[in-house]
Amino acid sequence: MPNNDTTKCKCNRFESNECGDSTENCCVHCDCDIHDSENSKRDCKLEKKKEGLKINLQYFDIREFDQPGLPGSGQKYMDLNLLILIDKMRHHSGIPYKITSAYRSQEYNDKLANSSKNSAHIKGKAVDISAPTSKQKYLIIKSALKFGIERIGVGSNFIHIDIQEENEKPTKVIWTY
């Protein structure tokens, strides 16, 4: 049941906390258009239900998205929309995907050389897919673009896919490592 608590927004209007979490951690809304979209409201509600949800992916075991040494972290922290997109991409590209990195805690991420301090992996909104050949890179990128992925990183032996939103990081970008 939604929480009907209201507080003042930065724009000085009242906002409602629809998910019942503290305003710092949740989608809060008023009519100033600063806040999340309708999709974000839905995403927040999905996040609250996710812990008890058993997601059925056609090509992946949810454990493939776990941080090493942290069993269950993929199930608990990965963005459901990203998991569904990756499964669709795998089907479309017609090649196996080996996930080399998915969810990362801040502490684990900080220990990795050359990792971004505000990596999308920390939010469960990014995966790295092994792609040692040019053909694999092409098929993964082609599939990512087909399914609306707007943030793609190309490494020497992997492709990074993330779904951070424009207000978090720039979108419609492809970069190299």
C-alpha positions in Angstrom: 0.0 0.0 0.0 1.4 3.4 -0.9 2.6 5.7 1.8 0.6 8.9 1.8 3.4 10.9 3.5 4.0 14.2 1.9 6.9 16.6 2.2 8.1 19.7 0.5 10.0 19.3 -2.8 13.1 21.4 -3.7 10.7 23.4 -5.8 8.7 24.1 -2.6 5.6 22.0 -3.7 4.3 19.0 -1.9 5.6 15.6 -3.1 4.1 12.3 -2.4 6.2 9.3 -1.4 4.4 6.5 -3.3 6.6 3.6 -2.3 6.9 4.2 1.4 10.6 4.5 1.5 12.5 7.6 2.7 12.6 10.4 0.1 16.3 10.0 -0.4 15.9 6.4 -1.6 12.7 6.4 -3.5 10.8 7.9 -6.3 9.1 11.0 -5.0 6.8 13.1 -7.2 5.2 16.5 -7.4 4.1 18.3 -10.4 7.3 20.3 -11.0 8.7 17.8 -13.6 12.0 17.5 -11.6 11.1 14.0 -10.4 10.9 10.6 -12.0 8.7 9.6 -14.9 5.8 7.2 -14.8 8.3 4.4 -15.7 10.3 5.2 -12.7 7.3 4.9 -10.4 6.7 1.5 -11.9 10.4 0.6 -11.6 10.4 1.5 -7.9 7.4 -0.7 -7.2 9.1 -3.5 -9.1 12.2 -3.1 -7.0 10.2 -3.4 -3.8 8.6 -6.7 -5.1 11.8 -8.1 -6.6 13.2 -9.7 -3.4 10.4 -12.3 -3.5 10.2 -12.4 -7.3 11.6 -15.4 -9.2 12.7 -14.0 -12.6 12.8 -16.6 -15.4 15.4 -15.7 -18.0 15.7 -17.8 -21.1 19.5 -17.7 -21.5 20.9 -16.9 -18.1 21.0 -18.1 -14.5 20.4 -15.1 -12.2 23.6 -16.2 -10.3 25.6 -15.1 -13.4 24.9 -11.5 -12.3 26.2 -11.9 -8.7 29.3 -10.1 -7.5 32.0 -12.7 -6.9 31.9 -13.8 -3.2 28.4 -12.3 -2.7 25.8 -15.0 -3.6 22.3 -13.7 -4.3 23.5 -10.2 -5.1 22.3 -10.4 -8.7 18.8 -11.4 -7.6 18.7 -8.7 -5.0 20.4 -5.7 -6.7 20.2 -6.1 -10.5 17.7 -3.9 -12.4 14.9 -6.2 -13.7 14.6 -4.1 -16.9 18.3 -4.6 -17.7 18.0 -8.4 -17.1 15.1 -8.7 -19.5 16.9 -6.6 -22.1 20.1 -8.7 -21.9 18.0 -11.8 -22.3 16.3 -10.3 -25.4 19.7 -9.2 -26.8 21.1 -12.6 -26.4 18.2 -14.1 -28.3 18.5 -11.6 -31.0 22.2 -11.8 -31.5 22.2 -15.6 -31.7 25.5 -16.0 -29.8 26.2 -17.1 -26.2 26.9 -14.3 -23.7 29.3 -14.8 -20.9 28.7 -12.2 -18.2 32.1 -11.1 -16.8 30.8 -8.4 -14.5 27.4 -7.3 -13.3 26.4 -6.1 -9.8 29.2 -4.6 -7.7 29.1 -3.2 -4.2 30.7 0.2 -3.8 33.5 -1.4 -1.8 34.2 -4.1 -4.4 34.0 -1.5 -7.2 36.5 0.7 -5.4 39.1 -2.1 -5.4 39.0 -2.6 -9.1 41.6 -0.9 -11.2 40.2 1.8 -13.6 36.6 1.5 -12.4 34.4 4.5 -12.3 33.6 5.8 -8.8 29.9 6.1 -9.8 29.7 3.0 -11.9 26.3 1.8 -13.2 27.4 -1.6 -11.9 26.9 -0.3 -8.3 23.2 0.3 -9.1 22.7 -3.0 -10.8 22.3 -1.1 -14.1 25.3 -2.5 -16.0 26.8 -5.7 -17.3 30.0 -6.5 -19.1 29.7 -9.2 -21.7 32.8 -11.2 -22.9 33.5 -10.3 -26.5 37.0 -11.4 -27.6 36.3 -11.2 -31.3 35.2 -8.3 -33.6 32.3 -10.4 -34.8 31.0 -10.9 -31.2 31.4 -7.2 -30.5 29.4 -6.3 -33.6 26.6 -8.7 -32.8 26.3 -7.6 -29.2 26.4 -3.9 -30.2 23.9 -4.4 -33.0 21.5 -6.1 -30.6 22.0 -3.5 -27.9 21.1 -0.7 -30.3 18.0 -2.7 -31.5 16.7 -2.8 -28.0 17.3 0.8 -27.2 20.5 0.7 -25.2 22.1 4.2 -25.2 25.3 3.6 -23.2 27.8 1.2 -24.7 31.5 0.7 -23.8 33.8 -1.2 -26.0 36.8 -2.9 -24.3 39.5 -5.1 -25.9 37.7 -8.3 -24.9 34.3 -7.1 -23.6 31.2 -4.9 -24.2 29.8 -2.8 -21.4 26.0 -2.2 -21.5 24.3 0.1 -19.1 20.9 1.7 -18.7 21.7 4.7 -16.5 19.4 7.5 -17.4 20.3 10.9 -18.9 19.9 12.6 -15.5 22.6 10.2 -14.1 25.1 10.0 -17.0 25.2 11.1 -20.7 23.1 8.9 -23.0 23.5 8.1 -26.7 27.2 7.4 -26.2 29.6 4.7 -27.2 33.1 4.8 -25.8 36.3 2.7 -25.7 38.4 1.6 -22.8 
